[in-house]
Amino acid sequence: MSKKINRRQALQIMGAGAAGLAGAGLWNRKQIIDFFDRDATVQGSEADGKVVTRLYPSNGAQVSLLGFGGMRFPTRLTASGKVIDEEISEKMIAYAYRHGVNYYDTAYFYHDGKSEAFMGNVLKQYPRNSFYLCDKMPTPVLKSLDQAKEIFQRQLETCQVQYFDNYLLHSLSSRDIFDELYVKGGILEYLHSEKEAGRIRCLGFSFHGDVPFFNYLMDNFAWDCVMIQLNYADWNDEGEQPDGSKQGGSLYRKAVEKNVPVFVMEPVKGGNLAQLSVPASAILKEENHDASAASWALRYVGSLPAVVTMLSGMSSIEQVIDNIHTMANFHPLSEKERRILARSMGKRTAETQINCTYCRYCDPCPYGVDIAGIFHVYNTQADRLGIDDGTASAEAKKEFLIRYQNEVNRSSRAGHCSGCNECLPRCPQHIAIPQQVQQVDALVRKLADETGKVVI
């Protein structure tokens, strides 16, 4: 009897050999589709098995420890701009579903408002009791109770479901806004009434504020679940004061204290923990040459017992294959591995200077600046090429500028930032965005002067 295709076999089938998942980036569209179609038709036992599940105490369900986030589907360019590549994305979801992923997350804002409809169209192919769907009330655009009611009903219709398994108050960051909208405005009471009616199975919130606000929410209201940003870079130990986004430990411990199940966003910190510096990566590879950097990040979060599901906004075949391989063969980090990971962290301090997860909550910029795109080029290229530590060669500097020109449209580059600060209140990471964008612009101009390369 044939077996389904595991990670190594997939690479061999597509000609990537034993080079690792980086080689899979060479697959063309036809190869990607052929791979997914082949996996769908092979019958029998699965070489990698299915991803592990955890008990979700609030509804008694076994939920996959790996969830599929609907914020970063692969896209394609059309005359009207970037849109979800529906053919590839649907096959990615189908692959995940076959391998046991049963938790799917979407939101009103994702993919310029197209994620909910796409997720609904895909998931309606499967029995409703075979998957768990999460959607969210879009806090940043809320003005009234009537608007909230209209949005919620439209979300059910758009997702083509009769109920949401989890429904979250999206992106809570301000106590004043929460109290005004959800408490005084009656929206929280309304959502509880939808829960009583069965259209919401579990009610919670996703969080982007500070620890005192989180404690206020947990101490004064009843929740079935909570979604927090949690990864090994943002973890703070007990007794260690929270600092910026480094507050995951405080949030997790409070949720455990209140017996509220935890769902996790950004376990790989927007991909930053999948793209480590060479010294940091070498330490992890010495322990396990075949394990990706992302797998270490997923296993770190999965080792926390109160975590029900961690979301991965998978945007490529490489990520789907690697993540499912990791979570189908999941085992918590050992004490030795924790020490190795801690040592690796000491080698990555220069790797990511801007604490961006590329969520694009800061969009749109009134001046058209591609904030996330600029930060992504800087974070992934500056460290790799040695721009930050002064070791960059002239060739490396030119390569950085070429990458910047190729990946950020001319009309969206850092020089167009006016410092208007409209992006600041929308950033979940509380980044000083205008200051950081202007620093990247200064770096680009400096490198252009040093290399004689014209950057418009």
LUMZA-217545 format. One record per residue (C-alpha): residue in three letters; x, y, z. Coordinates in steps of 0.05 Angstrom, whole numbers, plus 5000, padded with zeros to 4 digits. Example, Ala and Ser with C-alpha at 12.3 -4.5 7.8 and 13.67 -1.06 7.14 Angstrom:
Ala524649105156
Ser527349795143
END
This chain:
Met500050005000
Ser502850684981
Lys504651205031
Lys503451945028
Ile509352375014
Asn513752615071
Arg518153235070
Arg524552915044
Gln520752514991
Ala517353144968
Leu523953484956
Gln526652884919
Ile520452834875
Met521153554853
Gly528553504841
Ala530853884902
Gly534853294926
Ala537553324996
Ala539054064994
Gly533554215044
Leu527354635040
Ala531155225011
Gly531654824947
Ala524154774944
Gly523955514929
Leu526155334859
Trp519654964845
Asn515555274790
Arg508055344791
Lys506754694754
Gln511254304800
Ile507754584862
Ile500954394834
Asp503353704813
Phe506053584883
Phe499453764917
Asp495453364866
Arg499852754875
Asp499252784951
Ala491652834944
Thr491152204902
Val495951744940
Gln492151274985
Gly494250925048
Ser498151095110
Glu501651765115
Ala509251775122
Asp509052395165
Gly502452225199
Lys497752775221
Val499353375264
Val498353285338
Thr492153555373
Arg490753865441
Leu484453875483
Tyr480954545480
Pro477654555549
Ser472555095530
Asn468954645480
Gly471753955494
Ala474653885424
Gln481253605401
Val484254185361
Ser490554145319
Leu496554455354
Leu498254775286
Gly492955245258
Phe492655555189
Gly492556315191
Gly489056685135
Met493257325134
Arg499057125089
Phe496556695032
Pro500856694970
Thr498857244922
Arg499257394848
Leu499558054811
Thr493658264769
Ala491758914734
Ser488159124797
Gly493858954843
Lys495858364887
Val490357844900
Ile490257174935
Asp493056624890
Glu486756204901
Glu489055584864
Ile495455494903
Ser492455724969
Glu486655244963
Lys491454664951
Met495554885011
Ile489454865055
Ala487354195027
Tyr494253905041
Ala494054175112
Tyr486953895122
Arg489153205097
His494853215147
Gly490353375206
Val490254135211
Asn483154285234
Tyr483655005260
Tyr483055585211
Asp483456325226
Thr481256925186
Ala479357655198
Tyr475658245169
Phe482058615148
Tyr486258045121
His488258085047
Asp484558745039
Gly478058425062
Lys478357815016
Ser480857285066
Glu474057135097
Ala470656995031
Phe476456575006
Met476756165070
Gly469256055068
Asn469455814996
Val474855315011
Leu472355045077
Lys465154945053
Gln467854335016
Tyr468953975082
Pro464053735135
Arg462654315183
Asn464053875244
Ser471053695217
Phe474154385225
Tyr474254975273
Leu473755685245
Cys475756325280
Asp473757025258
Lys474257705293
Met470458345307
Pro474658895273
Thr475859365332
Pro479659905293
Val473660075248
Leu468160005300
Lys463760605313
Ser457160335340
Leu453259735363
Asp449059735300
Gln455259715257
Ala457959125299
Lys451458745288
Glu451758865214
Ile459058645209
Phe457958015249
Gln451957785207
Arg455757945143
Gln461757545167
Leu457456925178
Glu454757005107
Thr461557135077
Cys464756535111
Gln458556115093
Val457655835163
Gln452155835214
Tyr456955955272
Phe464156115290
Asp467855625335
Asn472156195363
Tyr470256925356
Leu475157455380
Leu475158195395
His480658365346
Ser487058725364
Leu485359005433
Ser490759515450
Ser487260075490
Arg483060025553
Asp479560675536
Ile477360425468
Phe475259745497
Asp471160065552
Glu467860565504
Leu466160075449
Tyr465259405481
Val462859575551
Lys459160235547
Gly457360135474
Gly454259465488
Ile458159075436
Leu460858575486
Glu453858445513
Tyr451358345441
Leu456857835427
His454957455489
Ser447857435464
Glu450457135398
Lys454056625439
Glu447656445476
Ala444256375408
Gly449655885386
Arg452656315331
Ile459056385372
Arg461555765407
Cys467356085445
Leu468656825456
Gly475457135468
Phe480057685444
Ser486657785407
Phe491458235444
His496458775424
Gly496659215486
Asp500859235549
Val500958785610
Pro496559235656
Phe491059255603
Phe491558495594
Asn490958395669
Tyr484858855670
Leu481458445616
Met483057785649
Asp481058005720
Asn474458335703
Phe471357935647
Ala469957205631
Trp473256925568
Asp473256245535
Cys480056365502
Val485356885488
Met490156995430
Ile496957285446
Gln503457405410
Leu508256885437
Asn515056645413
Tyr521856525444
Ala524357225425
Asp518357555459
Trp518457125522
Asn520057435589
Asp521456995649
Glu517957065716
Gly520857665751
Glu523457955686
Gln519958615671
Pro516158665605
Asp519659085553
Gly516059275489
Ser513758645453
Lys517858225502
Gln512058075548
Gly509657395524
Gly511457045589
Ser507357535630
Leu501257455586
Tyr501756695584
Arg502556635660
Lys496457085671
Ala492256655624
Val494456035662
Glu492656355728
Lys485656515702
Asn485055825670
Val483756125601
Pro486255705541
Val491556035499
Phe491756105423
Val498256385395
Met499856855338
Glu506756995311
Pro510256375338
Val515756505286
Lys515257265296
Gly512957425225
Gly518356975196
Asn524057315233
Leu525556675273
Ala525756275208
Gln531256715179
Leu536756725232
Ser543657015226
Val549156545203
Pro552156455273
Ala545356335305
Ser543355845251
Ala549955465257
Ile548755325331
Leu541955015316
Lys544554625256
Glu550154335298
Glu544854015343
Asn540153795287
His542353915216
Asp535553725186
Ala531254175230
Ser529354855203
Ala529855475246
Ala522355545242
Ser521454845272
Trp525255055334
Ala520555645342
Leu514355225334
Arg516854695383
Tyr518455235434
Val511255485434
Gly508254785429
Ser512154595492
Leu507755055533
Pro502054625559
Ala496655175561
Val497455305486
Val491754985448
Thr493755215378
Met499155635347
Leu497555985281
Ser502155995222
Gly500456465165
Met503355975114
Ser504956315048
Ser508955785010
Ile509455044998
Glu515955025036
Gln512655295098
Val506754815094
Ile511154205085
Asp516054395139
Asn510854615191
Ile506553995182
His512753545185
Thr514753895250
Met507853835282
Ala506453125257
Asn512852905291
Phe512253395349
His515953305414
Pro517153845466
Leu524054165472
Ser528653805519
Glu532654185571
Lys538854105528
Glu535254395468
Arg532754985509
Arg539955135528
Ile542055095456
Leu536455555434
Ala538456055489
Arg545656035464
Ser543256145393
Met539256755415
Gly545657075440
Lys548357035369
Arg542457375335
Thr542358065368
Ala544458425305
Glu539858015261
Thr533458395268
Gln534059125285
Ile526759295271
Asn521558905311
Cys516758825253
Thr512558205239
Tyr510058475172
Cys502758425193
Arg501159065153
Tyr496459335206
Cys500059995193
Asp497260025122
Pro495260425085
Cys500360985090
Pro497361635065
Tyr503761755027
Gly504161054998
Val510260825037
Asp510960065038
Ile512760025111
Ala512759265119
Gly516459175053
Ile521959665073
Phe522859345141
His522958645110
Val528558825062
Tyr532459145119
Asn531458575169
Thr533058015120
Gln538558335079
Ala542358805125
Asp544558255173
Arg545757725120
Leu550358195081
Gly553858485142
Ile551159185131
Asp549859305205
Asp556559085233
Gly560959465184
Thr563758845150
Ala559958935085
Ser563958935021
Ala562459394963
Glu559158814928
Ala554758674989
Lys552659404993
Lys550759394919
Glu546858754929
Phe542959074987
Leu541159664943
Ile539059204886
Arg534558804933
Tyr531559454959
Gln530159704889
Asn527259034867
Glu522858904927
Val520159604942
Asn516659994888
Arg519660674872
Ser513461044894
Ser513360664960
Arg520460744984
Ala522761035050
Gly524261725023
His516861855015
Cys515561825091
Ser513162505116
Gly513262335190
Cys505762445196
Asn505361895250
Glu498561625226
Cys501560925227
Leu503760945300
Pro497260765336
Arg496060185288
Cys502559815301
Pro501659205347
Gln509159205361
His509259945381
Ile514960095333
Ala517160815323
Ile515460725249
Pro517161405219
Gln523861425256
Gln525660725233
Val523460855161
Gln527561485159
Gln533561105186
Val532960595130
Asp532461165080
Ala538861475109
Leu542360795103
Val540160725031
Arg542761415014
Lys549361285050
Leu550460625013
Ala548660954947
Asp553861494959
Glu559160974978
Thr557960534918
Gly556161054866
Lys549660694853
Val543561124837
Val537460964878
Ile531361384859
END
